[in-house]
Amino acid sequence: MKSKILFIVLMFLFSSCSFFQVIPEEDYTTQSIKQYEDNGKYLILHRGEEAWHAYDLRPVDDSLNVKLDFQLGYHLKYLNPQDDDKTNMYSRKEEPEVVNSVHIYTNDTCFSSFDTLVVIPESSIFAVKSYAYNRSASRASVILPAIFIPLGVVILVFAVAAGRADYTTSLSF
């Protein structure tokens, strides 16, 4: 009985959740990274455990001039998602812009944590990953509970009815 109630509660928790996936970009250059900004993406520069909001990008030769800001807001919760091939959950109502972010990973140590204007050599960028809305997982989070919650309620009603029937037959002897 308790497991059925727990099942129903879990289905409600996953009901209407939104999901994103991490897409590693294979071929990237300073120009293609700049294009993300031109397309309105929120850029996040990672170096080890540190991360900054990157904006006002300017490709110069084989490097990228970048302005940095600490204002990451709710993006901080999504800096380290699950692996690229897994699905990650986010609150679409509270944090809709998660799927609008691109993460740039560098191992450049030439700038300080407090610098606001930095030059990142293209050779120090080892990964670029974008977050994209995972339509199939989000759709399943709405459709599956719509099927399983009523089914769970029916099973629960039958279990309670069967329990009462057993109880009343045991009283009649």
N, C-alpha and C positions, 0 to 999 in steps of 0.2 A: 504494500500500500504506500509506504513512504517513498519507495523508488519511483512509483508512478507520479506522485506529486512532485518529486524532484525533477523528473523528466519534463513535466509540464512547465515548471518554473524555468528550467534551462531553455526550453523552446521560446518562452516569452522574452528571455534575455537576448537571444540571438535574433528575435523578430525585428525586422526592419533595420538591421545593422548595415553599415556601408563598409565596403572593403576596397583596399588598394593593393596593387602589386608593384614591386620594384623592378624597373626595367634598366638593365645595364646598357649603356650606350657603347657600341663597339668602336666606331670610328669618330673621333672627335678632334676638333682643332680649336684654336682660340676663336676663330670666326664662327664655328658652329655653336660654341658656348655663348658667344655674344648674341646669336640668333635666338637662343632661349629667352634671354632678357627682352629682346625686341618683341617676342611673342607673348610677353606678359607673365612669364614664369617667375616664381619666387626662388632666387638662387641662394644656396647655402654652401659656404666653403668650410670643409672639414680639414683639420690637421690633428691627427691623433684623437684625443678626447675633446678637443676644442672645436667650436663651430661658431660661425658668424653669418649674419645676413650679408650677402655680397650684392652690390649694385653699382650702377654707372660703370660698366665694364668697357674697356677700350683695348682692343687688340693692337699691339705694337710689336712688329717683327715676330719673334718666336716667344712672346710673353704676353701677359694679360695684366693691364693696369686695372685694379679693382679697389673700390671703396668698401670698407667694412663697417658694420654696425652690430651691436650686441642684441638688438631688438628682434628676437626670434619668436616671441610669444608662444602660442601653443605648439609651434613647430618643434619645440624642445622635446615634446613627448614622442616624436616620431623620428628622432635622429638615428636610432639604431633599430630598424625594423627587422623582421625575420628574413631569412635567406631570400634571394631573388625569385626562386620558384615557388615560394609560399605565399599565402594570402594573409594580409594584415587588416585588422579592423580599426575603424575610426568613426567618430561621431559626425555624421554628415550635417546635422543641424547645428552643432556647436563649432565644428572645425572643418568647414567645407573646403578650405584652400589647401589642405594637405595634398590633394592630388594635383595641385598646381605648382609643385616644387621640384627643383632639380638640384641634386647634391653633387658637389665637385670635391674630390678628394685629392689632397696634395701632401707631399712629404717635405715641402719647402720649409726650412727653419730660419730663413733670412729675415723674417719679420717678427715683431714682438706681438704679444697678445693684445696690446693696447693700441697698436698702429691702426690708423683709419684709412690710410692710402698705401696699398702695397703693390708690388710687381711680382707676379707669379710666373716663373718660366714654364712654358708648355711642357718641357721635359719632366717637371716635377709633378705634373698632374697624372695620377695613376688610375683614376676611375671617375666616370661621370654616370650618375644614376638618376633616372627620373621616376617619379611616382605617378601611376596612372590608375584611374578608377577601374576596379575589377567588376565589370557589369554582371558576369555570370554568377559570381559568388554573392553579390548583392541581391540579385534576382532570386537566387536560391534561399537567401535568408528571409525573404518575404513569402515565397511560394511554399517552402517546406513547412514552416510553422502553420500556415493556413491549412495544410493537409493534416499534419500530425497533432496539432492542438485539439481540433474537434475529435479526431480518432482517440486521443488520450482521454478526453472527457467521456466519450462513449465507453471506453474500457473501464474507466474509473467508476462510472455509474453501474456498469454490470458487476464489477467487483464488489461494490457496496451492496448491491441488490443480492448478489450471491452470498455475501457475508450475513446479511439479515435473514436470508432464507435458511442458512445453516443454523443460525442462532434460534430462530423460531421452531425449527424441527427438533432441536435438542431440548427445548423447553417443553414440548408436547409429550415427552416420554416420562 
